[in-house]
């Protein structure tokens, strides 16, 4: 009887080749993902800064730390209430996005580094400080 098909060794060689290719792809793609996440966080921080500048132009002040970034989508009801808050808010979509690691951005006014405002993503680990992908990303890193 002449049966056609693959032998166990041929199947094992194919599985080994697929495993090697998957390893090569993973080794080259995973570092790029972290780089992309950091870039996405910096872009979002830049967007917050631009929205906060518009808020400042309308109200002659930045939201305070208690009002936070939420004041970009909802008129503040605590602290110094803005006089000329823009109907519809200052961010498209009506919500404050999370950072690429699904953590909330941290906002402070006044901020550190001589800036009126501070916006921080706490990186991959979601905690202050850190190295590499866990390093905090802040608005003073964004080049003007």
Secondary structure, 3 states (H helix, E strand, C coil): CCCCCCCHHHHHHHHHHHHHHHHHHHHHHHHHHHHHHHHHHHHHHHHHHHHHHHHHHHHCCCCCCCCCHHHHCCCCCCCCCCCCCCCCCCCCCCCCCCCCCCCCCEEECCCCCCCCCEEEECCCCCCCCCCHHHCCEEHHHCCC
